[in-house]
Amino acid sequence: MVPEAQAVKGLLFRALIDPRCFKCKIYNACARSLRHGGRYRIVSIRRASHVCPIIGDRMIVVEVEEAPIIAAIESKLAVTGIKVKYSKIDCMNMKCVYNSDCTKTPLIEGEFVEVKRILSKLPCPRDLSLTLAELQPLG
């Protein structure tokens, strides 16, 4: 479900699931199948709606498809169409502007992904050979 103002076919959104959602009586219908931090595209809008007890907004039931997630990968894996096991980049440099692309993606370590699109080469301050890419989870 999405807030009424966001219930637009084709809209791309990021799922940010509040910890209070897990105890909500409509969690299973609302957010259970979504990946926290994942990107989704609305493909259809249904007639059903509910009022979210957490934010108080009217939520519209929508059908979504998972959109590719933008993340850093090793450049040797940056080949459009290749299917690989995802591995987070191990980096503790919190001052690096690319840190979140390397370490804070919603992808799961070891999850199979397909490289959908190459976005750019990343100038890593640690001299790692990294590429920013759109990755589609396959599981």
N, CA and C atoms as an extended XYZ file, in Angstrom:
417
Properties=species:S:1:pos:R:3:atomname:S:1:resname:S:1:resid:I:1 pbc="F F F"
N         0.842       -1.180        0.000 N   MET     1
C         0.000        0.000        0.000 CA  MET     1
C         0.887        1.242        0.000 C   MET     1
N         0.354        2.288       -0.598 N   VAL     2
C         1.062        3.574       -0.628 CA  VAL     2
C         0.083        4.667       -0.215 C   VAL     2
N         0.605        5.793        0.281 N   PRO     3
C        -0.295        6.908        0.591 CA  PRO     3
C        -1.062        7.331       -0.664 C   PRO     3
N        -2.265        7.796       -0.462 N   GLU     4
C        -3.149        8.152       -1.577 CA  GLU     4
C        -2.462        9.077       -2.589 C   GLU     4
N        -1.690       10.030       -2.132 N   ALA     5
C        -1.030       10.981       -3.030 CA  ALA     5
C         0.008       10.306       -3.927 C   ALA     5
N         0.507        9.144       -3.532 N   GLN     6
C         1.511        8.440       -4.321 CA  GLN     6
C         0.923        7.336       -5.186 C   GLN     6
N        -0.362        7.122       -5.131 N   ALA     7
C        -0.999        6.046       -5.888 CA  ALA     7
C        -1.149        6.445       -7.351 C   ALA     7
N        -0.024        6.424       -8.066 N   VAL     8
C         0.023        6.815       -9.468 CA  VAL     8
C         0.720        5.699      -10.240 C   VAL     8
N         0.059        5.162      -11.243 N   LYS     9
C         0.645        4.095      -12.051 CA  LYS     9
C         1.963        4.583      -12.654 C   LYS     9
N         2.995        3.754      -12.526 N   GLY    10
C         4.312        4.088      -13.052 CA  GLY    10
C         5.229        4.770      -12.047 C   GLY    10
N         4.683        5.225      -10.922 N   LEU    11
C         5.494        5.918       -9.914 CA  LEU    11
C         6.545        4.970       -9.345 C   LEU    11
N         7.756        5.461       -9.218 N   LEU    12
C         8.848        4.712       -8.619 CA  LEU    12
C         9.022        5.219       -7.188 C   LEU    12
N         9.077        4.302       -6.211 N   PHE    13
C         9.241        4.718       -4.815 CA  PHE    13
C        10.172        3.766       -4.091 C   PHE    13
N        10.711        4.233       -2.982 N   ARG    14
C        11.562        3.425       -2.113 CA  ARG    14
C        10.744        3.036       -0.887 C   ARG    14
N        10.762        1.760       -0.545 N   ALA    15
C        10.008        1.266        0.609 CA  ALA    15
C        10.809        1.504        1.887 C   ALA    15
N        10.302        2.380        2.733 N   LEU    16
C        10.913        2.632        4.035 CA  LEU    16
C         9.918        2.168        5.089 C   LEU    16
N        10.201        1.035        5.679 N   ILE    17
C         9.261        0.389        6.597 CA  ILE    17
C         9.600        0.767        8.033 C   ILE    17
N         8.663        1.438        8.676 N   ASP    18
C         8.820        1.872       10.064 CA  ASP    18
C         8.806        0.627       10.962 C   ASP    18
N         9.664        0.558       11.986 N   PRO    19
C         9.669       -0.602       12.888 CA  PRO    19
C         8.302       -0.886       13.523 C   PRO    19
N         7.469        0.145       13.684 N   ARG    20
C         6.141       -0.066       14.266 CA  ARG    20
C         5.229       -0.856       13.336 C   ARG    20
N         5.553       -0.895       12.051 N   CYS    21
C         4.731       -1.610       11.066 CA  CYS    21
C         4.631       -3.103       11.386 C   CYS    21
N         5.698       -3.689       11.922 N   PHE    22
C         5.736       -5.125       12.151 CA  PHE    22
C         4.654       -5.601       13.118 C   PHE    22
N         4.155       -4.713       13.973 N   LYS    23
C         3.120       -5.072       14.941 CA  LYS    23
C         1.721       -4.670       14.473 C   LYS    23
N         1.626       -4.052       13.302 N   CYS    24
C         0.353       -3.538       12.792 CA  CYS    24
C        -0.523       -4.676       12.267 C   CYS    24
N        -1.822       -4.550       12.457 N   LYS    25
C        -2.756       -5.589       12.009 CA  LYS    25
C        -2.867       -5.667       10.487 C   LYS    25
N        -2.484       -4.627        9.760 N   ILE    26
C        -2.541       -4.688        8.292 CA  ILE    26
C        -1.149       -4.844        7.656 C   ILE    26
N        -0.151       -5.174        8.454 N   TYR    27
C         1.213       -5.330        7.943 CA  TYR    27
C         1.291       -6.330        6.789 C   TYR    27
N         0.640       -7.485        6.931 N   ASN    28
C         0.724       -8.514        5.889 CA  ASN    28
C         0.216       -8.010        4.546 C   ASN    28
N        -0.832       -7.218        4.545 N   ALA    29
C        -1.377       -6.680        3.300 CA  ALA    29
C        -0.590       -5.464        2.823 C   ALA    29
N         0.073       -4.793        3.724 N   CYS    30
C         0.710       -3.518        3.409 CA  CYS    30
C         2.176       -3.648        3.000 C   CYS    30
N         2.992       -4.248        3.840 N   ALA    31
C         4.440       -4.158        3.613 CA  ALA    31
C         5.215       -5.464        3.743 C   ALA    31
N         4.560       -6.546        4.096 N   ARG    32
C         5.280       -7.798        4.357 CA  ARG    32
C         6.135       -8.252        3.178 C   ARG    32
N         5.673       -8.076        1.963 N   SER    33
C         6.415       -8.577        0.805 CA  SER    33
C         7.423       -7.570        0.244 C   SER    33
N         7.544       -6.406        0.901 N   LEU    34
C         8.481       -5.392        0.429 CA  LEU    34
C         9.821       -5.505        1.140 C   LEU    34
N        10.871       -5.125        0.458 N   ARG    35
C        12.231       -5.118        0.986 CA  ARG    35
C        12.503       -3.709        1.512 C   ARG    35
N        12.870       -3.577        2.786 N   HIS    36
C        13.167       -2.253        3.344 CA  HIS    36
C        14.291       -1.609        2.531 C   HIS    36
N        14.032       -0.424        2.028 N   GLY    37
C        15.008        0.291        1.216 CA  GLY    37
C        14.954       -0.068       -0.261 C   GLY    37
N        14.123       -1.060       -0.599 N   GLY    38
C        14.003       -1.486       -1.994 CA  GLY    38
C        13.249       -0.467       -2.841 C   GLY    38
N        13.466       -0.530       -4.145 N   ARG    39
C        12.796        0.373       -5.090 CA  ARG    39
C        11.691       -0.409       -5.793 C   ARG    39
N        10.526        0.222       -5.906 N   TYR    40
C         9.360       -0.421       -6.514 CA  TYR    40
C         8.678        0.527       -7.481 C   TYR    40
N         8.064       -0.056       -8.511 N   ARG    41
C         7.296        0.706       -9.491 CA  ARG    41
C         5.846        0.236       -9.392 C   ARG    41
N         4.912        1.181       -9.320 N   ILE    42
C         3.488        0.849       -9.245 CA  ILE    42
C         3.020        0.448      -10.636 C   ILE    42
N         2.476       -0.781      -10.750 N   VAL    43
C         2.008       -1.259      -12.051 CA  VAL    43
C         0.486       -1.224      -12.176 C   VAL    43
N        -0.218       -1.268      -11.049 N   SER    44
C        -1.674       -1.108      -11.097 CA  SER    44
C        -2.186       -0.632       -9.743 C   SER    44
N        -3.353       -0.010       -9.787 N   ILE    45
C        -3.965        0.545       -8.581 CA  ILE    45
C        -5.288       -0.174       -8.361 C   ILE    45
N        -5.505       -0.632       -7.159 N   ARG    46
C        -6.739       -1.344       -6.832 CA  ARG    46
C        -7.714       -0.396       -6.151 C   ARG    46
N        -8.915       -0.830       -6.000 N   ARG    47
C        -9.954        0.018       -5.385 CA  ARG    47
C        -9.889        0.034       -3.863 C   ARG    47
N        -9.322       -0.985       -3.273 N   ALA    48
C        -9.295       -1.110       -1.814 CA  ALA    48
C        -8.362       -0.074       -1.183 C   ALA    48
N        -8.735        0.352        0.011 N   SER    49
C        -7.894        1.278        0.769 CA  SER    49
C        -8.065        1.014        2.262 C   SER    49
N        -7.114        1.490        3.025 N   HIS    50
C        -7.129        1.354        4.484 CA  HIS    50
C        -6.529        2.628        5.063 C   HIS    50
N        -6.856        2.916        6.306 N   VAL    51
C        -6.207        4.033        6.990 CA  VAL    51
C        -5.049        3.456        7.785 C   VAL    51
N        -3.870        4.015        7.565 N   CYS    52
C        -2.675        3.560        8.278 CA  CYS    52
C        -2.759        4.036        9.723 C   CYS    52
N        -2.736        3.107       10.687 N   PRO    53
C        -2.801        3.505       12.090 CA  PRO    53
C        -1.536        4.207       12.581 C   PRO    53
N        -0.456        4.129       11.830 N   ILE    54
C         0.802        4.735       12.257 CA  ILE    54
C         0.918        6.179       11.779 C   ILE    54
N         0.660        6.409       10.494 N   ILE    55
C         0.799        7.780        9.972 CA  ILE    55
C        -0.540        8.489        9.798 C   ILE    55
N        -1.635        7.742        9.901 N   GLY    56
C        -2.959        8.345        9.832 CA  GLY    56
C        -3.440        8.679        8.432 C   GLY    56
N        -2.680        8.321        7.412 N   ASP    57
C        -3.074        8.603        6.029 CA  ASP    57
C        -3.899        7.461        5.447 C   ASP    57
N        -4.684        7.805        4.435 N   ARG    58
C        -5.408        6.791        3.672 CA  ARG    58
C        -4.401        6.115        2.749 C   ARG    58
N        -4.310        4.802        2.828 N   MET    59
C        -3.369        4.015        2.033 CA  MET    59
C        -4.146        3.254        0.964 C   MET    59
N        -3.639        3.304       -0.251 N   ILE    60
C        -4.280        2.649       -1.383 CA  ILE    60
C        -3.527        1.356       -1.698 C   ILE    60
N        -4.278        0.295       -1.955 N   VAL    61
C        -3.672       -0.981       -2.320 CA  VAL    61
C        -3.210       -0.884       -3.772 C   VAL    61
N        -1.939       -1.203       -3.993 N   VAL    62
C        -1.363       -1.152       -5.334 CA  VAL    62
C        -0.607       -2.448       -5.615 C   VAL    62
N        -0.448       -2.741       -6.882 N   GLU    63
C         0.395       -3.853       -7.291 CA  GLU    63
C         1.715       -3.240       -7.744 C   GLU    63
N         2.824       -3.822       -7.285 N   VAL    64
C         4.132       -3.256       -7.604 CA  VAL    64
C         5.041       -4.318       -8.209 C   VAL    64
N         6.077       -3.837       -8.890 N   GLU    65
C         7.148       -4.717       -9.324 CA  GLU    65
C         8.438       -4.148       -8.756 C   GLU    65
N         9.350       -5.033       -8.411 N   GLU    66
C        10.611       -4.581       -7.838 CA  GLU    66
C        11.457       -3.959       -8.946 C   GLU    66
N        11.936       -2.766       -8.707 N   ALA    67
C        12.794       -2.061       -9.658 CA  ALA    67
C        14.249       -2.341       -9.303 C   ALA    67
N        15.157       -2.185      -10.258 N   PRO    68
C        16.573       -2.405       -9.946 CA  PRO    68
C        17.055       -1.486       -8.827 C   PRO    68
N        18.013       -1.995       -8.066 N   ILE    69
C        18.592       -1.263       -6.949 CA  ILE    69
C        19.961       -0.743       -7.378 C   ILE    69
N        20.233        0.497       -7.070 N   ILE    70
C        21.516        1.092       -7.425 CA  ILE    70
C        22.527        0.770       -6.323 C   ILE    70
N        23.659        0.160       -6.728 N   ALA    71
C        24.680       -0.234       -5.760 CA  ALA    71
C        26.042       -0.305       -6.440 C   ALA    71
N        27.083       -0.250       -5.625 N   ALA    72
C        28.449       -0.400       -6.122 CA  ALA    72
C        28.794       -1.882       -6.177 C   ALA    72
N        29.479       -2.260       -7.257 N   ILE    73
C        29.979       -3.630       -7.392 CA  ILE    73
C        31.423       -3.562       -7.880 C   ILE    73
N        32.138       -4.677       -7.745 N   GLU    74
C        33.488       -4.730       -8.286 CA  GLU    74
C        33.403       -4.565       -9.794 C   GLU    74
N        34.296       -3.771      -10.360 N   SER    75
C        34.258       -3.477      -11.795 CA  SER    75
C        34.356       -4.730      -12.659 C   SER    75
N        35.048       -5.755      -12.179 N   LYS    76
C        35.177       -6.982      -12.976 CA  LYS    76
C        33.825       -7.689      -13.151 C   LYS    76
N        32.837       -7.354      -12.313 N   LEU    77
C        31.492       -7.927      -12.420 CA  LEU    77
C        30.522       -7.027      -13.170 C   LEU    77
N        30.980       -5.867      -13.568 N   ALA    78
C        30.104       -4.868      -14.185 CA  ALA    78
C        29.926       -5.146      -15.675 C   ALA    78
N        29.122       -6.166      -15.966 N   VAL    79
C        28.815       -6.549      -17.342 CA  VAL    79
C        27.297       -6.656      -17.446 C   VAL    79
N        26.696       -5.840      -18.282 N   THR    80
C        25.241       -5.856      -18.430 CA  THR    80
C        24.765       -7.262      -18.776 C   THR    80
N        23.749       -7.730      -18.032 N   GLY    81
C        23.146       -9.035      -18.281 CA  GLY    81
C        23.728      -10.172      -17.468 C   GLY    81
N        24.874       -9.970      -16.844 N   ILE    82
C        25.489      -11.037      -16.061 CA  ILE    82
C        24.702      -11.252      -14.770 C   ILE    82
N        24.635      -12.509      -14.321 N   LYS    83
C        23.982      -12.863      -13.063 CA  LYS    83
C        25.077      -13.290      -12.093 C   LYS    83
N        25.104      -12.619      -10.922 N   VAL    84
C        26.166      -12.854       -9.949 CA  VAL    84
C        25.605      -12.885       -8.533 C   VAL    84
N        26.419      -13.413       -7.616 N   LYS    85
C        26.095      -13.321       -6.194 CA  LYS    85
C        26.532      -11.953       -5.719 C   LYS    85
N        25.604      -11.233       -5.079 N   TYR    86
C        25.920       -9.887       -4.597 CA  TYR    86
C        26.815       -9.960       -3.369 C   TYR    86
N        27.781       -9.066       -3.331 N   SER    87
C        28.673       -8.949       -2.183 CA  SER    87
C        28.848       -7.469       -1.864 C   SER    87
N        28.508       -7.091       -0.641 N   LYS    88
C        28.692       -5.694       -0.228 CA  LYS    88
C        30.187       -5.366       -0.241 C   LYS    88
N        30.481       -4.132       -0.547 N   ILE    89
C        31.867       -3.680       -0.527 CA  ILE    89
C        32.221       -3.363        0.929 C   ILE    89
N        33.289       -3.954        1.424 N   ASP    90
C        33.708       -3.751        2.814 CA  ASP    90
C        34.449       -2.424        2.926 C   ASP    90
N        33.796       -1.435        3.536 N   CYS    91
C        34.405       -0.111        3.647 CA  CYS    91
C        33.939        0.579        4.930 C   CYS    91
N        34.880        1.128        5.639 N   MET    92
C        34.563        1.844        6.870 CA  MET    92
C        34.765        3.350        6.716 C   MET    92
N        35.041        3.817        5.496 N   ASN    93
C        35.283        5.227        5.247 CA  ASN    93
C        33.941        5.965        5.186 C   ASN    93
N        33.456        6.409        6.343 N   MET    94
C        32.162        7.070        6.431 CA  MET    94
C        32.154        8.453        5.772 C   MET    94
N        33.315        9.010        5.499 N   LYS    95
C        33.393       10.328        4.856 CA  LYS    95
C        33.292       10.235        3.335 C   LYS    95
N        33.436        9.038        2.804 N   CYS    96
C        33.361        8.844        1.359 CA  CYS    96
C        31.925        9.076        0.887 C   CYS    96
N        31.756        9.847       -0.179 N   VAL    97
C        30.414       10.152       -0.689 CA  VAL    97
C        29.734        8.920       -1.282 C   VAL    97
N        30.487        7.868       -1.561 N   TYR    98
C        29.915        6.647       -2.143 CA  TYR    98
C        29.684        5.542       -1.110 C   TYR    98
N        29.951        5.819        0.161 N   ASN    99
C        29.846        4.795        1.197 CA  ASN    99
C        28.490        4.099        1.201 C   ASN    99
N        27.412        4.849        1.069 N   SER   100
C        26.082        4.219        1.109 CA  SER   100
C        25.855        3.322       -0.106 C   SER   100
N        26.446        3.644       -1.253 N   ASP   101
C        26.328        2.783       -2.437 CA  ASP   101
C        27.073        1.470       -2.244 C   ASP   101
N        28.085        1.484       -1.411 N   CYS   102
C        28.892        0.287       -1.150 CA  CYS   102
C        28.350       -0.564       -0.007 C   CYS   102
N        27.878        0.082        1.046 N   THR   103
C        27.592       -0.653        2.283 CA  THR   103
C        26.139       -0.644        2.746 C   THR   103
N        25.328        0.275        2.257 N   LYS   104
C        23.981        0.423        2.814 CA  LYS   104
C        22.877        0.108        1.803 C   LYS   104
N        23.122       -0.825        0.913 N   THR   105
C        22.088       -1.197       -0.049 CA  THR   105
C        21.125       -2.183        0.611 C   THR   105
N        19.905       -2.276        0.117 N   PRO   106
C        18.962       -3.246        0.687 CA  PRO   106
C        19.197       -4.678        0.196 C   PRO   106
N        20.206       -4.871       -0.624 N   LEU   107
C        20.510       -6.215       -1.114 CA  LEU   107
C        21.121       -7.055        0.007 C   LEU   107
N        20.915       -8.355       -0.078 N   ILE   108
C        21.396       -9.284        0.945 CA  ILE   108
C        22.685       -9.941        0.456 C   ILE   108
N        23.656      -10.020        1.333 N   GLU   109
C        24.926      -10.669        1.008 CA  GLU   109
C        24.669      -12.074        0.466 C   GLU   109
N        25.219      -12.383       -0.710 N   GLY   110
C        25.056      -13.708       -1.305 CA  GLY   110
C        23.824      -13.867       -2.174 C   GLY   110
N        22.985      -12.856       -2.225 N   GLU   111
C        21.765      -12.895       -3.042 CA  GLU   111
C        22.144      -12.812       -4.524 C   GLU   111
N        21.449      -13.564       -5.355 N   PHE   112
C        21.713      -13.493       -6.791 CA  PHE   112
C        21.024      -12.271       -7.384 C   PHE   112
N        21.778      -11.544       -8.210 N   VAL   113
C        21.279      -10.344       -8.878 CA  VAL   113
C        21.700      -10.379      -10.344 C   VAL   113
N        20.953       -9.633      -11.157 N   GLU   114
C        21.346       -9.442      -12.545 CA  GLU   114
C        21.774       -7.991      -12.716 C   GLU   114
N        22.901       -7.782      -13.378 N   VAL   115
C        23.356       -6.424      -13.671 CA  VAL   115
C        22.513       -5.917      -14.836 C   VAL   115
N        21.652       -4.944      -14.560 N   LYS   116
C        20.736       -4.423      -15.572 CA  LYS   116
C        21.350       -3.285      -16.381 C   LYS   116
N        22.097       -2.410      -15.699 N   ARG   117
C        22.649       -1.250      -16.395 CA  ARG   117
C        23.876       -0.747      -15.640 C   ARG   117
N        24.880       -0.355      -16.379 N   ILE   118
C        26.082        0.242      -15.802 CA  ILE   118
C        25.862        1.751      -15.764 C   ILE   118
N        26.061        2.358      -14.586 N   LEU   119
C        25.829        3.795      -14.448 CA  LEU   119
C        27.122        4.604      -14.549 C   LEU   119
N        28.140        4.231      -13.769 N   SER   120
C        29.401        4.984      -13.828 CA  SER   120
C        30.492        4.249      -13.065 C   SER   120
N        31.714        4.584      -13.386 N   LYS   121
C        32.873        4.108      -12.638 CA  LYS   121
C        32.963        4.987      -11.389 C   LYS   121
N        33.260        4.386      -10.234 N   LEU   122
C        33.362        5.163       -8.997 CA  LEU   122
C        34.813        5.469       -8.664 C   LEU   122
N        35.112        6.734       -8.372 N   PRO   123
C        36.474        7.082       -7.956 CA  PRO   123
C        36.661        6.758       -6.468 C   PRO   123
N        37.021        5.531       -6.192 N   CYS   124
C        37.152        5.064       -4.807 CA  CYS   124
C        38.420        5.631       -4.161 C   CYS   124
N        38.279        6.272       -2.982 N   PRO   125
C        39.457        6.813       -2.289 CA  PRO   125
C        40.413        5.719       -1.797 C   PRO   125
N        39.924        4.467       -1.738 N   ARG   126
C        40.775        3.343       -1.315 CA  ARG   126
C        41.395        2.636       -2.527 C   ARG   126
N        41.186        3.197       -3.705 N   ASP   127
C        41.716        2.648       -4.956 CA  ASP   127
C        41.144        1.274       -5.303 C   ASP   127
N        39.914        0.993       -4.835 N   LEU   128
C        39.235       -0.223       -5.269 CA  LEU   128
C        38.637        0.052       -6.652 C   LEU   128
N        38.575       -0.949       -7.465 N   SER   129
C        37.995       -0.796       -8.802 CA  SER   129
C        36.498       -1.079       -8.689 C   SER   129
N        35.691       -0.004       -8.602 N   LEU   130
C        34.253       -0.130       -8.358 CA  LEU   130
C        33.434        0.559       -9.450 C   LEU   130
N        32.253        0.001       -9.678 N   THR   131
C        31.332        0.544      -10.661 CA  THR   131
C        29.954        0.649      -10.030 C   THR   131
N        29.259        1.752      -10.300 N   LEU   132
C        27.888        1.935       -9.842 CA  LEU   132
C        26.977        1.333      -10.904 C   LEU   132
N        26.068        0.451      -10.474 N   ALA   133
C        25.215       -0.265      -11.427 CA  ALA   133
C        23.802       -0.430      -10.879 C   ALA   133
N        22.860       -0.668      -11.792 N   GLU   134
C        21.501       -1.062      -11.406 CA  GLU   134
C        21.478       -2.580      -11.337 C   GLU   134
N        21.108       -3.113      -10.167 N   LEU   135
C        21.093       -4.550       -9.930 CA  LEU   135
C        19.657       -5.003       -9.665 C   LEU   135
N        19.228       -6.030      -10.369 N   GLN   136
C        17.884       -6.587      -10.191 CA  GLN   136
C        17.967       -7.853       -9.355 C   GLN   136
N        17.378       -7.870       -8.146 N   PRO   137
C        17.363       -9.093       -7.347 CA  PRO   137
C        16.632      -10.204       -8.108 C   PRO   137
N        17.130      -11.433       -8.023 N   LEU   138
C        16.540      -12.548       -8.756 CA  LEU   138
C        15.767      -13.513       -7.871 C   LEU   138
N        15.777      -13.294       -6.580 N   GLY   139
C        15.146      -14.270       -5.690 CA  GLY   139
C        13.786      -13.906       -5.317 C   GLY   139
